[in-house]
Amino acid sequence: MSIHKDNATGKWRVVYRYTDWTGETHQSSKRGFPTKREAQIWERELLLKKEAKLDMTFESFYEIYVEDMQNRIRDNTWGTKTNIARTKILPYFGKRKIGEIEPRDIIAWQNELLAIRQPNGKPYSASYLQKIHSQLSAIFNHAVNFYHLPSNPAQKAGNMGKEEHREMLFWTKEEYLKFADAMMDKPVSYYAFEILYWC
């Protein structure tokens, strides 16, 4: 790995080698760093990612998480996860070292989310808060299960929301018979509802 200055643009670039999953070695570069220091910081993060050392930033580990998980999750689900990470998680934890994030940091983050009010003046729903927390916990679980993070601080901190369970409504037998009577002139629908209700 080496750092060079491009005389034409005055910007710095990092030239590095990597081995793909087939064992083949490739050379690549990352260009456009305004200072040598920024190029060195990027180079250091790349080395940490290659070695899967948890001295890296949360943002760098999130890139590993994306590489590992993106093709295993349906596109629409992945879109939701990415949006939550980009808007609710990375702005807060992105620059922190993943191995140094503690449960108290998670609680402080949760308190900030709990204090947010939407344009209509209402807080986020309990189920949305749970979804945000679950995404953060999933990233930490990945670090625990595959990259030797000792524990999941989000799990230790506990959830900040809960799944909203709406009450299920059932028809009484009398209510269903009244409905079925009205449906008799539509045989296909009538028999479909008969099967659904009685089975």
Disulfide bonds with the S-S distance in Angstrom:
none
